[in-house]
Amino acid sequence: MVRQKASTTKRAATSGSPDKPRRRARVPAAKEHPSLHTVHQIKEVGKQTHLRVAKTRETYSRHVRRARSWLQVYSDPGFRNAFERVPNQCSDKALALYLSWRGFQENCSQSTIDGIRAAFKMLWDEADGATFRRDWHHNDTRHRWEGNPVRSAEVNDVVASIRHKVSSEGAERTHSGAMKKEYMDRILTWSESRCPLDFPLEYIRLAMMGFQALSLGQSLSKNAKLMATRHLQHLACGAIAFTLWTRNYELVKLKRGDINLDKTVIDGVSYFEIHLKNRKGWQRKLDKGMRESDLRSNHYRIYPRPDMGRACDSFLRLLIWMKWVEYVHLGRPMAEDDFLFPAIGANGVLQPGEPLSHDMVQKWIDEAVAGAGIPGTFSTHCYRRGGAQYRFMFAPVGQRWTLARVRWWGGWAEGKHRDTLMRYLLDELHCYENDHSDALGPVVKIVLKGPWDIGQSLLVGGRVVNSSQEAGVAWWRVKEYREKT
């Protein structure tokens, strides 16, 4: 009671104390309002920057530029201007004709046709506010065409016809094989047989030690220098893609500023950190609101791994490539805006401001697998598939990753169905389990005691698979997964 009374007295004295004058509320200074033109510019810049990711806008712009150039051979001015930002009465007909040419004459894929359609839909949806966001129709009152030409009946019919054509042809899907670790080793052996890398490595070592080494131009011919550059870049691209499971556009968009090569040491081991800013789905994570656990979901620490062999040691491969670029080509440290894997000109000159093209990466893969005698078809996606399968199934015992770690490292969305991810990892076994073509064949009863029961055979979905170590590990991991789920 005494304590409560004292507290009440103190509050009363404070509130009524004449010695402490009340502070005047601060009146915020009047801010100068920007003009409507300035606010409009801010709105447009914000939409251009954040409404769609930069890669999407770049792809769409390329589709529109190509379509506009296609129209320039025609004399009708209304037809030639049909693909401008503001559509005219010929826009729907011109787009239908262009899509027909690309789909029926040039036999473009369905994804290309869909990309062209989406590019023009975005172009006219964003023109003049929301003026052209409705269905394409003729306004009899105003005597003009309104809406988005992409939403016209003629364009819809052409797109549907192309889709039916692609489906009826039944083109075989080119499914990329997985780039296995042993394939990586064979490609390295092939590269060294075509271009001995001892001299370039010795040159880099002497340059890093501060020796005034002999000028490389006096030691290597122009062709030999170009050959060494291409092989070193290809080996570095493959090692990074195999380790980080990158898609091709994620890989070639990497810049020097995305690599932290500070001499950070943890438990006596140095590492470098890579930030995949262009990881697929990253923009959607930002839109949904990132959790604290997502803040580093596209940051990867890469350590020296001599146990992985020289072909898959991404720390070694990337370090060699960067030093080769700096000492041999640029004569300076790489700038933060320089692409990590820049394009190479026909004369062997690196273009640090231009990324390596998809076609060049695919060309190197084709040459390497053919030279190394590796069977199968491999696209730029082969490293992502092969790296994921290695870590989940084929890594040494004790180094295999859980499905949760695989999902995190590959940047797969949490909502992706588990069976979808398992099919991605166990593609060959999934094919066996879903192939019922020999269901009427004689049933062979085979007992498999365990995943390493070499010499036995595994009966899976009607097919007999030799129980090599690879099949045994796959069998064991599937058994583990199904018991948990």
Disulfide bonds with the S-S distance in Angstrom:
none
